[in-house]
Amino acid sequence: MADNESLTPEYVAKTVAETMYRKDTAAQHLGIALKDIGPGRAVMTMRVTGSMLNGHNICHGGFVFTLADTAFAYACNAYNQNAVAQSAQINFLKAVSPDSLLTATAEEQSRTGRTGLYDITVTNEQGIVVALFRGNSHTIKGQMIPGLTAKEEK
């Protein structure tokens, strides 16, 4: 583990995300990759495969939701305080073609007490927004890595 001087919020977020991903068999199975992480934010990508297509030959909305929900989970757990989804909603704005590379960018809007509010934008490789997701998190007991806490800023 790093010494106390290097326990920045960014270091904690990265360490927690790496630990989470090792246990996240759902994300691994779907090819979801972590591209960027920080306190209250995460960027993840997923390539749409043939097994993700619905009867209209476009990406099933459940997979778009799963990508956004995964980015949400990493963003709200980046503080190393266990957090789960309390609620979530998604608006699908554009159809997603086969083989598209989707990017979900999660950004914390509010974090007060035991609740948080996060907005996740899902774009395709052309940068077109295909879905907007909003999630509410609820902090629960425990930490992903017991004892790992960011050093307080002075």
Secondary structure, 3 states (H helix, E strand, C coil): CCCHHHCCHHHHHHHHHHHHHHHCHHHHHHCCEEEEEECCEEEEEEECCHHHECCCCCECHHHHHHHHHHHHHHHHCCCCCCEEEEEEEEEECCCCCCCCEEEEEEEEEEEECCEEEEEEEEECCCCCEEEEEEEEEEECCCCCCCCCCCCCCC
